[in-house]
Amino acid sequence: MGFGSYDESEQQQPQDDDEDVEAVNVHEHDHDGQLEFESDVTTDQLVSQLGSMKDDDEE
């Protein structure tokens, strides 16, 4: 049996200590507000560029 010896205690499943786990508050950093930006590019140009990017991904 060429597999060698091993310690059976290493083969046990690790114990999960759920008591030490802290809950994550997903709303801790929520922000209300608006985002505005100015651009010289038209919506049609942006849509065309997006289509080109999608075509590149398919290749």
KEBAVO-651890 format. One line per field, with one value per atom (N, C-alpha, C): x, y, z; residue in three letters; atom name. Coordinates in steps of 0.1 Angstrom, whole numbers, plus 2048, in hexadecimal, padded with zeros to 3 digits. Last residue first. Layout:
px <- [X|...]
py <- [Y|...]
pz <- [Z|...]
residu <- [Ala|...]
atome <- [CA|...]
% end
This chain:
px <- [75D|767|771|74D|748|753|75A|759|755|756|763|763|73A|73F|74D|73B|734|739|747|74E|748|734|742|749|720|71E|72B|72C|728|726|72D|73A|737|712|71A|727|70C|705|70D|71B|71E|718|70F|71D|721|6F5|6F7|705|6FB|6F6|6F8|71A|70B|708|733|72F|720|73C|739|734|72E|735|732|72C|72A|733|71A|726|723|70D|70C|719|6FC|708|706|6EE|6ED|6FB|6E4|6E9|6E7|6EB|6E0|6E6|6FC|6FD|6F1|706|6FD|6FD|716|71C|713|707|70F|714|6F8|6F3|6FB|702|704|6FF|713|708|70A|71A|71E|711|720|717|71C|73C|734|72C|742|740|737|744|74E|74C|731|72F|739|739|730|72E|753|74F|746|755|751|74C|770|765|762|779|77C|76F|778|772|775|796|789|785|7AF|7A5|797|7C1|7C1|7B6|7BD|7B7|7B7|7CC|7BD|7B7|7E9|7E3|7D4|7F7|7F2|7EB|80E|806|801|80D|813|80A|806|800|806|80C|816|811|808|800|809]
py <- [97B|976|96E|987|97B|974|99F|994|987|9AE|9AA|99F|9B3|9AB|9A6|9C4|9B6|9AD|9DA|9D3|9C5|9E2|9DE|9D6|9E9|9DE|9D9|9FF|9F3|9E7|A11|A0C|9FF|A15|A0F|A09|A22|A15|A0E|A39|A30|A22|A45|A41|A37|A49|A40|A3C|A5D|A50|A45|A6E|A6C|A5E|A7D|A72|A71|A90|A95|A8A|A90|A89|A8F|A93|A99|A92|A84|A86|A8C|A7C|A83|A84|A6A|A6B|A72|A6F|A6F|A6F|A5C|A67|A66|A48|A4E|A5A|A2B|A39|A3E|A12|A17|A26|A04|A0E|A13|9F0|9F9|A05|9DD|9EA|9F4|9C5|9C8|9D7|9BB|9C4|9C9|99A|9A5|9AE|98B|98E|99A|978|984|986|959|960|96D|94A|954|95D|936|93F|94B|923|92E|939|913|91A|926|8F4|902|908|8DE|8E2|8F1|8CB|8D6|8DA|8A7|8B4|8BF|893|897|8A5|88D|88A|88E|890|89A|898|879|886|891|866|866|873|86C|86D|86F|853|860|860|842|843|851|838|83D|83E|82C|839|83F|812|81C|82A|7F4|800|80C]
pz <- [6D5|6CD|6D4|6E8|6E2|6DA|6EF|6F9|6F3|6D8|6DB|6E5|6DB|6CF|6D2|6F1|6F2|6E7|6E6|6F1|6F3|6D4|6CF|6DA|6E5|6DB|6D6|6F1|6F9|6F0|6DC|6E2|6EA|6D8|6CD|6D3|6F0|6EC|6E1|6ED|6F8|6F5|6D6|6D6|6E1|6E1|6D5|6D4|6F4|6F8|6ED|6ED|6EC|6F1|700|6F8|6F8|711|704|6FA|732|728|71A|755|748|73E|770|768|75B|790|784|77D|7A8|7A0|793|7C8|7B9|7B4|7E5|7DE|7CF|801|7F9|7F2|808|806|7FD|81F|815|814|830|829|81D|83D|845|83D|832|830|837|839|82B|828|853|851|842|85C|854|851|87C|871|869|886|887|87B|895|889|88B|8AC|8AA|89E|8A9|8B4|8B2|897|892|89D|88F|89C|898|881|87F|88C|87F|887|884|862|86B|873|861|85C|867|862|867|861|85B|851|856|870|865|85B|87F|884|879|872|870|875|863|870|86D|84D|850|85D|838|844|846|815|821|82C|7FE|800|80D|7F5|7F3|7F7|800|800|800]
residu <- [Glu|Glu|Glu|Glu|Glu|Glu|Asp|Asp|Asp|Asp|Asp|Asp|Asp|Asp|Asp|Lys|Lys|Lys|Met|Met|Met|Ser|Ser|Ser|Gly|Gly|Gly|Leu|Leu|Leu|Gln|Gln|Gln|Ser|Ser|Ser|Val|Val|Val|Leu|Leu|Leu|Gln|Gln|Gln|Asp|Asp|Asp|Thr|Thr|Thr|Thr|Thr|Thr|Val|Val|Val|Asp|Asp|Asp|Ser|Ser|Ser|Glu|Glu|Glu|Phe|Phe|Phe|Glu|Glu|Glu|Leu|Leu|Leu|Gln|Gln|Gln|Gly|Gly|Gly|Asp|Asp|Asp|His|His|His|Asp|Asp|Asp|His|His|His|Glu|Glu|Glu|His|His|His|Val|Val|Val|Asn|Asn|Asn|Val|Val|Val|Ala|Ala|Ala|Glu|Glu|Glu|Val|Val|Val|Asp|Asp|Asp|Glu|Glu|Glu|Asp|Asp|Asp|Asp|Asp|Asp|Asp|Asp|Asp|Gln|Gln|Gln|Pro|Pro|Pro|Gln|Gln|Gln|Gln|Gln|Gln|Gln|Gln|Gln|Glu|Glu|Glu|Ser|Ser|Ser|Glu|Glu|Glu|Asp|Asp|Asp|Tyr|Tyr|Tyr|Ser|Ser|Ser|Gly|Gly|Gly|Phe|Phe|Phe|Gly|Gly|Gly|Met|Met|Met]
atome <- [N|CA|C|N|CA|C|N|CA|C|N|CA|C|N|CA|C|N|CA|C|N|CA|C|N|CA|C|N|CA|C|N|CA|C|N|CA|C|N|CA|C|N|CA|C|N|CA|C|N|CA|C|N|CA|C|N|CA|C|N|CA|C|N|CA|C|N|CA|C|N|CA|C|N|CA|C|N|CA|C|N|CA|C|N|CA|C|N|CA|C|N|CA|C|N|CA|C|N|CA|C|N|CA|C|N|CA|C|N|CA|C|N|CA|C|N|CA|C|N|CA|C|N|CA|C|N|CA|C|N|CA|C|N|CA|C|N|CA|C|N|CA|C|N|CA|C|N|CA|C|N|CA|C|N|CA|C|N|CA|C|N|CA|C|N|CA|C|N|CA|C|N|CA|C|N|CA|C|N|CA|C|N|CA|C|N|CA|C|N|CA|C|N|CA|C|N|CA|C|N|CA|C|N|CA|C]
% end
